[in-house]
Amino acid sequence: MAMVAAAGPIANVVVALVLAIVFRSIRISGLRVDFVEAVVYYGVLYNFVLAILNLIPIPPLDGYNVVLAFLPPRYAFTVQRYAQYGFFLLLLLIFIPGSPLGRLLGLAVPLAGLAIGA
């Protein structure tokens, strides 16, 4: 279960890295196509955001299933009883100003900059 759940964030990172290679190729070729560079950069950024978001261990996200696979069965059953409230917790984290989720997802900006060589 953990390997299947981890496939989503891993796919996001792979897509981000492929787009970063495309971005660097555009820069190296000397073509100045600002619109295309912006689209590819945001593709890199948003794929890193999705990878980070999916790794958060809240029930509707993939990180929950990854963490659940490593818990002892007794604790896993206890945690699963509260899984139905995970969606509401996620909504709270998204919509409450000053939530730690914003800082966590902000980690995608330096990752994207590192990937594109900025």
C-alpha positions in Angstrom: 0.0 0.0 0.0 2.8 2.4 0.9 4.5 1.8 -2.5 1.3 2.5 -4.4 0.7 5.7 -2.4 4.3 6.9 -2.9 3.9 6.5 -6.6 1.9 9.8 -6.9 4.5 12.1 -5.3 7.3 10.3 -7.0 5.6 10.9 -10.4 5.2 14.6 -9.5 8.9 14.9 -8.8 9.8 13.0 -12.0 7.6 15.3 -14.1 9.1 18.4 -12.4 12.6 17.2 -13.1 11.8 16.4 -16.8 10.3 19.9 -17.1 13.4 21.4 -15.5 15.5 19.7 -18.1 13.2 21.2 -20.8 13.6 24.6 -19.1 17.4 24.4 -19.0 17.4 23.2 -22.7 15.5 26.3 -23.7 17.9 28.5 -21.8 21.0 26.8 -23.2 19.6 27.0 -26.8 19.5 30.7 -26.6 15.9 31.0 -27.6 14.2 33.9 -25.7 10.6 32.6 -25.5 9.5 34.1 -22.2 6.0 32.7 -22.3 7.2 29.1 -22.8 9.8 29.5 -20.1 7.2 30.8 -17.7 4.8 27.9 -18.5 7.6 25.3 -18.0 8.7 27.0 -14.8 5.2 27.0 -13.4 4.9 23.3 -14.4 8.1 22.6 -12.4 6.8 24.6 -9.4 3.3 23.2 -9.3 4.6 19.6 -9.6 6.8 20.2 -6.6 3.9 21.7 -4.7 1.7 18.7 -5.5 4.5 16.3 -4.4 4.9 18.1 -1.1 1.1 18.3 -0.6 0.6 14.6 -1.4 3.2 13.6 1.2 1.3 15.3 4.1 -0.1 12.4 6.3 -3.7 13.5 6.3 -6.3 10.8 5.2 -7.3 12.0 1.7 -3.6 12.4 0.7 -1.1 9.8 -0.3 1.2 10.5 2.7 -1.5 9.1 5.0 -1.3 5.7 3.4 2.5 5.8 3.4 2.6 6.5 7.1 -0.2 4.0 7.8 1.8 1.2 6.3 4.6 1.8 8.9 2.4 1.9 11.9 1.8 -1.2 14.1 -1.6 -2.7 13.4 -3.1 -1.7 16.7 -2.2 2.0 16.1 -3.2 1.8 12.4 -6.7 0.7 13.4 -7.0 3.5 15.9 -5.8 6.1 13.3 -8.2 4.7 10.7 -11.2 5.4 12.9 -10.4 9.2 12.6 -9.7 9.1 8.9 -13.2 10.4 8.0 -12.3 13.8 9.6 -9.1 14.2 7.6 -10.8 16.0 4.7 -12.1 18.7 7.2 -8.7 19.0 8.7 -7.2 19.5 5.3 -9.7 22.2 4.4 -8.9 24.0 7.7 -5.2 23.9 6.9 -5.9 25.3 3.4 -8.2 28.1 4.4 -7.0 29.3 7.8 -4.6 32.3 7.4 -1.2 31.7 8.8 -1.5 28.0 8.6 1.8 26.0 8.6 0.6 24.5 5.2 1.6 27.7 3.4 5.2 27.6 4.8 5.4 23.9 4.0 4.2 24.4 0.4 6.6 27.4 0.2 9.4 24.9 0.1 8.5 24.2 -3.5 9.9 27.6 -4.6 13.5 26.9 -3.7 13.2 23.3 -5.0 12.0 24.6 -8.3 14.7 27.2 -8.4 17.3 24.6 -7.7 15.9 22.3 -10.4 15.9 25.0 -13.1 19.3 26.3 -12.1 18.2 29.7 -11.0 
